[in-house]
């Protein structure tokens, strides 16, 4: 250890605060074990400024790589060949494999240690290991996408590629052109993930069996199949059953097919955005669609939403009363239409025009069906004794919407008895 001097004491204090200050220290202090260890413990990157002798000492090297494995690049011989130092670095940062000696990059145990921290560090393994069929097959069983880092020879190896795509269909992207045209390999890939169809050969993207296997587990596979198969009804049905939004990739004719579109909206209601616009004006289709999701009524044409019979039929469906909000303004101002609705569901009153919410007969019918509809009546009718009594007789909870009658014994008594 160098003798304590004012300069040494100051540098020691400086590197304890900021290890990288070692860069500015005198050469003799960069050869001082205590100073260097203090610097490296504060910031492992300070190892790059240590003398070669200290950068090759085990205590110094271990102090650095234990904190940041990538500082293995600053370790000097003989510690760069020390298995404990290298393994400690890899345990902290798998990508430190890039800085390991070539002989260790070819050691399965070393590479597996790096991969345990970061699987993609295999790209820094020696080519001989990345081309070893047994080693790579074992690795690909846990992550098929690592085929990307295998040698070209293995990307042409049918067994190796089959192992990869069976674990992750997207591994097909790294396969050789020949194997991306291999029907069995491609079916294995798309059966794992239908989106892998995008990496298949053009011929196989036009193969009905291959596309069927793909679209059955990922409807978006329809994006990648041939134009002809996008018009295949059974294939498209399989695709939209799995992913309704795949409807956007179906042929124009099938986007106008009732069953296909309804199958799509059952899976995802937003799929209706890709239906043939003509369907949105067809009563039968839209009634079927609103049975799937009443909110789909908002997609119906203005003409359809202006038809009294259609709107009543749609709103009378289970859990669909609120669909009246999608009726045209003309219908919401139509007394007969609103009267029919409030007999079915009193709270539909809230969607009626302001004029009809002040209509005594309509409001009375609404509160008789559901007392809480009083909330949506015009203020003047919330203080009407006949309407208030009808409402609280239907449910005592309606009393909170009554105006000016809380001192009326009959109204209060009726509320308390229901």
Secondary structure by P-SEA (a helix, b strand, c coil): cccccaaaaaaaaaaaacccccccccccccccaaaaaaaaaacccccccccccccccaaaaaaaaaacccccccccccccccaaaaaaaaaacccccccccccccccaaaaaaaaaacccccccccccccccaaaaaaaaaacccccccccccccccaaaaaaaaaacccccccccccccccaaaaaaaaaacccccccccccccccaaaaaaaaaccccccccccccccccaaaaaaaaaacccccccccccccccaaaaaaaaaacccccccccccccccaaaaaaaaaacccccccccccccccaaaaaaaaaccccccccccccccccccaaaaaaaaaacccccccccccccccaaaaaaaaaacccccccccccccccaaaaaaaaaaccccccccccccccaaaaaaaaac
